[in-house]
Amino acid sequence: MVIVVLNKHGTKIGKSYELFKFGIPGKSYYTDELIPAEQIEEIIVECNSSLTSGAINLASKYAIPILFVKGKDIVSCIHPLTGHGTVRIRREQILAYYDERGVIFST
């Protein structure tokens, strides 16, 4: 899994099919980097960047959080509500109380 850190001002984040397209500014042009969404764990934005709605939707589809940081502080976060299975996990925790899994977790 890859953690993408954007630290060059003017970087553009878009999508092409199931790929994230990172436009990295050069002297007089943009260089495009393509990374498959399934390989990215999270995206950290440390500078002024542009995100398309397509990129945000792709991140949501693959449950990839996008963090906006300034220095060491997280100032904002786009975290998808799907893909983390909160309800399913809670149900399994309750059911584990009644079988051997509850004992395994407590030891």
Residue pairs with C-beta under 8 A, 6 or more apart in sequence:
1 39
1 40
1 41
2 35
2 39
2 40
2 41
3 40
3 41
3 42
3 43
3 44
4 20
4 22
4 35
4 40
4 42
4 43
4 44
5 44
5 46
6 13
6 22
6 43
6 44
6 45
6 46
6 47
6 49
7 46
7 47
8 24
8 25
8 47
9 25
9 47
9 48
9 49
10 25
10 47
10 48
10 49
10 50
11 22
11 23
11 24
11 25
11 47
11 49
11 50
12 21
12 22
12 23
12 30
12 49
12 50
12 52
13 20
13 21
13 22
13 23
13 43
13 49
13 50
13 51
13 52
13 55
14 20
14 21
14 23
14 52
14 54
14 55
15 21
15 37
15 52
15 54
15 55
15 57
15 58
16 34
18 36
18 37
18 38
18 58
19 34
19 35
19 36
19 37
20 34
20 35
20 36
20 37
20 40
20 43
20 55
20 58
20 59
21 32
21 33
21 34
21 55
22 32
22 33
22 34
22 35
23 30
23 31
23 32
24 30
24 31
24 32
24 33
37 58
37 59
37 61
37 62
37 64
38 62
40 62
40 64
41 64
42 64
42 65
42 66
42 67
43 59
43 64
43 65
43 66
43 67
44 67
44 69
45 51
45 66
45 67
45 68
45 69
46 69
46 70
51 66
56 66
56 78
58 64
59 65
59 66
59 78
59 80
60 78
60 80
60 82
61 80
61 82
62 83
63 80
63 82
63 83
63 84
64 80
65 77
65 78
65 79
65 80
66 77
66 78
66 79
67 74
67 76
67 77
68 74
68 75
68 76
68 77
69 75
95 101
96 102
96 105
